[in-house]
Amino acid sequence: MSFVNEYISEADIERFDLRKSDRKYGLSQLALHWTIDRDSGIYLRRLASDKEVPNRELFEFFFDAKADQVLLDLKFERNPATNEISLTWSFVRRVVSGGNVISSHYLAALESALVEYRYRGLNTEPGVYDVKFVSDKGAANV
C-alpha cells in the first residue's frame, strides 16, 4: 500500500461526502487533510481527541467502501540523545462498523496508514520516527 499525507481536495470532499460525515459527528470544521492510498481507495482521517482519556484519538477509516470510526491510543516518546520519536498506536475499538469481524487485511491497512500518518499527518514535525501499531484484535470478533 502506498499511503500519502495530503490536503483534501474539494472534489474528494464531494466524492466521499465528507461534510455529511463531519456533521454526523458534530464537527463544526472539516478536517482539511488525510492519509490516503488512492490506488486502493482507503483513507484515514483524524476527527477528534478524546476529552476524557489523554492521547486517545478518534479517526475515520474508510476501508472496503465503508467509513468506520476507530478509537486509537497514542504513546509518544522522544529520545533526547538522538531526537528519535517513538510512536505506538494501540487499537481500542471500532465505534461504528459494518460488521463484527475485523480482518487481518483491515488491520494491515490501518497499520500502513498510521505509519505514514505518524503523529499528525501533514502537520507532523520533521524528524526520525519509529511507528508501531498494536492490536490484540486479530481477525476476531469485537
N, C-alpha and C positions, 0 to 999 in steps of 0.2 A: 504494500500500500504506500501511496505517496501523498501524505498529508502536507499541507502548507497553511501558514497563518496568513490571512488576508482580510482586507476590508470587504464588507458585504456590498455587492452592487445592488442598485435599485431593481435590476432585472431578477436577481436572486431573491430579493425581499419579496417580490411578487410571486416568483416561481414556487417558493416554499411556503408562501403565505405567512411570513414571519410576524407581521403586525398582529394577525389574529392569534398566533401562538403567544405573543407577549401580552396581549390583552387578557388572555385566558389565565395568565399567572399574575395579573395585576401589576405588570411592569409599566411604568409611565414613560420609559425611554427605551427605544430599540437598541439592542446590543449591536454595535457597529462593526465588530469583527468576529471571525470564527476561524476554526481549524477544519479544513475540508480536503477530501480526496475526491476530486472532480471525476476521475475515471469510474469510481465505484458509487458516487453519489452519496457518500457518507460524510456527515459533518458533526462537529462538537461545538457547542456554543454555551458559554457561561451565562447563567441567568441571574444568580444572586448568591450572596453569602448568608449563611445561617446566623441569625442574630443571637441565638441561644447557645450554639455549640461553636467554639472558636475553631477556625480552619476547616469548617465544613462548607462545601460549595455545592450549589445546585446547577446542574448542566442539562442542556437539551442535547440528546444524542440521537441523530437521525440515521437509522440503520434499517436496511431491508424495507425501504419505503414507508417507515413509521417513525414518528418522533416520540422517543421515550424521555422521561426526565429521570436523571440519576443523581443520587447524593454520593459525594466523594469526600473523604477526609484527606487533608494535606499535612504532611510532616515536612518541615523546611529546616535545613541545617546548612550553615556556611562554615567551611573550614578556614579559619583566619590565616593559617600559614600558606595555603595555596589559593585561597579565594574561590575554590570549587564549591558549587552549590549542589547539595544532595536533596532531591525531592522524592518523596514516596507518596503516591496517590493510593488510597485504600478505598475499595468499593464498599459502600454502606448498603445501599438498596436502590431498587427502581422505585420511582414514585408513581409513574404511570407506565403501563406496559400493555403490549398486545397479547400477552400470554404469560404463563408462569415459568417457562423454562428459559434459562439463559444459556445459549450455546457457546461452545469454545470459540467459534468464529466471531460471535458478538464481542466476547471479552478480548480477543486478539485485536479486533478493530478498535475497540475503546482504548486499549493499551497503546496502539500505534498513534492514535490521535493525541493521547496525553503526552507521549514522548515528544511530539512536535510542539504541542501547546506549551509544554514546560510549566511555567508559573503563571503567566498572564497573556499567553498568545502573542499578539503583535506588541503588547506593552511589556514584554519580558525584557529585563535589563540584560545587556550583553554579558557574557561570561561563559564559564565552563560548567555544564550541567550533567549530573548523573540522575536520570529519571527512572524510577521504578513504579510498577503497578502491582498492587497486592489484591488478590481476591480469593476468598475461600469458597466462592460460589460454584466454580467449575461449570459443568453442564447440568447442574442440579436445580431442583425447584427452589423458588424463593418466595 
